[in-house]
Amino acid sequence: HGRNIATWIFGLPNEFFALDAKTLSIFSPHEINFPRYTKDEIFSILKKRAEYGLYPSVISKQIIEKIANETLKKDLRFGIELLKSCVLEAENSSKKSVEPEDFESALKKFSKNEDKEIKETKKDEYELIILDLLSKEYKGLTSGELFEKLKGSISYSSFYRLIEKMGLKGLIMLEGKSDTGRTRVIKKHGSL
């Protein structure tokens, strides 16, 4: 009693705005920008990581430079993971130092994994958007009405598969609407 209590939420804007309207209304967000690292800063950080964790001749400045260039396109976590993957590529080939082909191989593996992660993230974002739309509609929406709200951002076949998966996960309820053929009414599951 008599204590001041504050709640802090940290996240990316797309996570913050996924909150329902009632919850969102009590927050007054303050944006804190963290400037991106420069190429020189990234190179310096990666070089220090290599010096702390590797023998001196394991990775050259040229390879670290390549990693820094790729890191500029993403973020520092990516660069640190790419550095580690380059070393593992060399180690798996029984080499004592990282060569350009180890860098290329590690980068290709990251690209493949990144594509999968992007697809999964998009699915999760669509689930949040659908749940948000349904939370505003007590009686639910027909599949056509819900698709219309998402039209242009997702194909119908992807939408249909997503709705099926959300139903199997128990996130939504799918009810047949007998007077209109195969149209279904989609509602947010009551316990969510």
Secondary structure, 3 states (H helix, E strand, C coil): CCCCCCCCCCCCHHHHCCCCHHHHHCCCCCCCCCCCCCHHHHHHHHHHHHHHHCCCCCCCHHHHHHHHHHHHHCCHHHHHHHHHHHHHHHHHCCCCCCCHHHHHHHHHHHHHHHHHHHHHHHHHHHHHHHHHHHHCCCCCEEHHHHHHHHECCECHHHHHHHHHHHHHHCCEEEEECHHHCCCEEEEECCCC
